Amino acid sequence: MDLLTQGLLGATMAQSGANRQETRIATGIGFAAGIAADVDILIQSENDPLLNIEFHRHFTHSLFFVPLGALIVALLLWPFLRKRLPFTRLYLFTFLGYCLSGVLDAFTSYGTNLLWPASDERVALNIISVLDPAFTLILLIAGAVAWKKYSHAAARIGLVLAAAYLSFGWVQLQRAETAATALITEREHRAERLLVKPTLANLVLWRSIYEFDGQFHVDAIRVGLFSEPRVYPGESVEKFVLERDLNGLPVSSVLAQDIARFSHFSSGYLAIRPQQPEVLVDVRYSNLPTTTAPLWGIEIDPQQPDRHAQYKLYRDSSKVTRDKFLQLLLGEHLLE
């Protein structure tokens, strides 16, 4: 998730293990440890544009890296805190702050390499967006009360409420998946695979993507708190097949390897953008849950197979897009 939420989770985790006198110092230590895993965002290369997305939320987010990651943070903080805390207590707080960084990201739709090196699979449970103000607010209030009242009980209550919110996200996901499955049946399709994920900053509006007969079908599903799910039919796009769409591209070429890396990152949800045949897009993400217009993709040049693909963002924050998203979120009829 975003750095603020990661830091707040780390802070409340550290507070939950502190005694009264340690509460405030544990808050800062936990916050620092909570954001430390995202230092992998600095892994970049001018010569290899895909290196950043390949390693972001990678080994630093693995459960197996937690003890070492916490130790690194503790060693960095030790010169500044050696007169205030024994190293064992410092390490306890960095461990508590760091330990759920990867787990929290695994709850999102973006996912993380939670079990690396045992598995290179990106774990994405799809029960919360990468940015969710309600979840962040729960942790912020709990952490602030714990800091002000010197109370680990407040932090623990906040963690329980945060867990309850994630549980609610799981329930919403089940409702959205049920609606998506019913839609597939109604269309007389047989989905080879189905992905349902929350849209940005809410647990009401979901994006459904399923594969059938070489096509990815995208729809929006609104799962209201006190109403039946509502489906907004969306677009479809042809699935990218390397052997067909780039016939003749050497398998050992830099471009073919980059496409394979981007396909792994995208869980195989790849398509050529109809308006730009030189762009491969990640169908999982879009500015609107009913469209195949990409949030990001890679630009390729088959005529230069030994040149790296270029990673591009296609964010659309126009008023038209914002208004359509709000209509979907509120359950209104779309205005053409």
N, C-alpha and C positions, 0 to 999 in steps of 0.2 A: 504494500500500500504506500501512500505518500509518507514522506519523512516525518511529518508532524505526528501522524498516527502511530508510526513505528516507535518514535521517541516516547510518546505518551504511554504506549503499552509497556515499553521497557521501564519507564519511571514507576508505573503502578505495580509492576511485577517486583521491582526492587523494594518499593515501599512495603509491599506485603510481607517481606522477609526481614524487615528492620524492626529494631526496638524503638521506643519512643524517642530517645536521644538521637538516634541515627536517621530518623525519617527524612529530614530535609537534605542531608548530604546524600542519602540513598536515592533521592529523587533525581538529582543531577547526574549521578553515576549511572543510574538505570536509563536515563534519557540518552546519554552519550552512547551507552552500549546498545540501546535499541536501534539507533541509526547507523551503527558501525558497519553492519553487514552490507549496507548499500554503498560502501566505498568501492564496490566493484563497478560502479557506474564510471569510474575513472579509467577503466581498462578500455583503451581506444587505440586506433591505428589509422593514420592518414592513408596508408596504403591498402587497408582492408576495412571497408566501411561496415561489414557485417560483424566484425569482432566485438563491438559493443553490445549488440543485441544477443550475441551468442553467449557472452559471459555475464551479462547483467542478470542478477538473481540466479547465479550459478553456485560455485563451490562455497562461497561465503555464506550462503543461505542453507547449506546442507546441515542436517541434524548431526552428522559426524564431525562437522567443523566447529560446532558450538563450544566445546571445551577449549579448543585452541583460540577461537575468536575471542572468547571471554578473557582468556589469559593475555592476549595481545593488548586488549583494551585496558586491563588491569595494570599491565606493565607500563603503558603510556601514561596512566593517571597516577601511578605510584609516587613519582618524584614530587607531585603537587599535594598529595594527600597522606604521605607517610607519617606525618606528625598528628594526623587526626584519626586514622584508622589502622588497625592491624591489617596486614596483607590478606589474611584469610577472609576477613570481613569484606574487604574491597573486592576480592575475587568472587565472593558469594553474590554481591550486588551486580557485578558485571555479568556473571553467569545468568542470574535471574533476568537481567535486562536484555541479554542477547538471545536467550534460549528459544524464544517464540518468534523471532524475526522471520525465519523461513516458514514456520508454521502458518503465521498470519498471511504471508504472501501466497501460500498454497491454498488458502480459502478463497482467493480471488479468482477471477477469470483469466488473468495473465499467467499465473502459475510460477513455479520455481523448481529448481533441481534439488528437491528436498532430500533425496536418498543417494545423491552422488557421493562416492564413486560406485556404490553398489548398483545403481541404476542411473542411466542418462535421461530417463523419462522426465518431462516437465509435469509436475503434479499441479493440477488446477481443479479445485473442487467446485468452482463456479457458484458459490453461495453469497458472495459479496463483491461489490465493485471495487476497483483499485482506489476509488475515492468515495467515501460514504460519510457525510457530515454527521449523521445520527450516531454512528459508531464512534466517531472521533469525539463527539460531545460527551458521550458516556464516560470515556477515559479521561477527558479534560476535567470534568466536574469531580470525578472520583479522586484524581490526582491532586487537584487544587484543595479539596477538603482535607485529604490526608496530609498535605504539606502544611496547611494552616492549623489543623487540630493536632498535629503530631500523632496521627492515628493510622496504624496499618489496617485497622478494621474497615475504614472507609475505602482504602485501596482494594481490599479483598471483596467488598461489596460491589465495587465498580467492575472488577474482573468477572464476578458472577453475572452481572447485568450484561457485560459485553459478550459473555458466552451465550446468554439467553438470546441476545440479538442475532448472533450467528446461527443459533438453532432456529430462530424465526426465518432467517434467510434460507435454511435448508428446507423448511416447510414450503416456503414460497417457490423454491426451485422445483419441488415435487409437483406442486399445482401447475406450474408452467409446463413442465415436461408432460404431464397428463394431457393438458390442452394441446400441446404440440403433437403428441401421438394420435389424439383424436382427429386433428386436422389432416395428418398424413393418411389415416384410414379413410377419411371422408373423400380425399382426392384419389383414392385407390392407388396410392403409391406404396412401395415397400422400401423404407429407408434403410440404406446400407449402414448408416451411422447418423446419430443425432446429437447435436450440441445445443444446449440451452444455457444462456448466460445473462446476468443482470446488466442493464444499461447503467450509464454513469450516475452515481450519487443517489441511487434509490433501490428499493426491493419490490417495486410495483411493476415496472416496465421491463420486459425481458426480450432478448433476441434469440430466435430459433433458427438454426441452420441445419439442414439435413441433406444428405446425398442420395440421389435416386437417378438411375439411368444416365450417369455421366454428367448430371447437373447438380449444382448446389442451389437449394431453394431457401430463401430468407424470408422470415415473417416476424412481426412484432406481436407479443402476447402481453396484454395488460392483466395483471393478477391483483385485483382490488382487495382491500382488507375485508370488505363486507359485501362483495359482489362476485358473480361468476366470472371466470376468465373471459376476456374478449380478445379476439384475433384480428389483427390488421394484416391482410395479405400483402406480401412484398414481392420482390424481384427474384429472378433466377439467373444463373450464369454458368457457362460450361466449365467443367473441371479441367484444370491443366494436366496434360499428359505429356511428359517430356519426349517420349519416343514418337509421338504423333505431331506435337506442336513445334518441336525443334529437332526434327529428323536430321540426322547428320552431324549433330553437335558431338564432338569427341567426349566420351565419358570421363576421360582423365583431364579434361580442360579445366581451367580456373573457373570459368563461367558455370560449367556443369556442377562442379563441386559447390559453388556458391548457391546455386539453385537447390541442391540437396540440403545444404545448411539451412536455408530459408524455409524449405519444406518441413524440416525437423522442427524448427522454431514455430511454424504455423500449424503443426500437427497434420500436415497434408492438405489443409484447406486452402489450396492455391488455385487461382484463376487468372487468365489474361484479361486485363481491363479492356472491354470492347472499344472504348474510345481511344485507347492507347495500346496498340498491340506490342509495344516494346516494354510494357509495364506488367509485372507479375504482382498480384495483390494477395494479402491475407484476408480471406473472406470472413473470418471470424469477427472482424472489427469494422465498423463504419460510423460515420457521424450520425446516421439515423438507423434505427433497427430494422427498417423495412427495405433498405437499399443495399446494393452491392458496391456502391461508391466507397472506395477504400479509405481507411484511416492511415495506412502505411503500405509500402510495397517496395519492390526493387526494380530499377530500370536496367534492362539487359540489352546487349548488342551482340546478336549471334555472329555478326561478321568479325567480331573481335573476341574469340573464345578464350583468349589468355588474359583478358582484362577483367578485373573484379566488377561485379554488379554494384550499382549505386543504390544505397538505401535512401528512401524518400518518405517524407511525411505529407499527407494530404488533408490536413485538418480544415474543416469548414465551420467557422463560428459566425456565419452570416445571420442576419435577423430572420431570414426565411427558414433556415435550418433550425434555429432556436425555437421559432414559433411552431414549427411542425413537431419538434420533439415535445414541446409543452402540451400540444394538443393530444399527442399519443399518451403522455403521462397522465393527463387529466381525464382520458377516456372520451374525448370529443371526436366528432366526425371530422375527418381531414378535409381541409379546404384546398381545392386544386389551384 
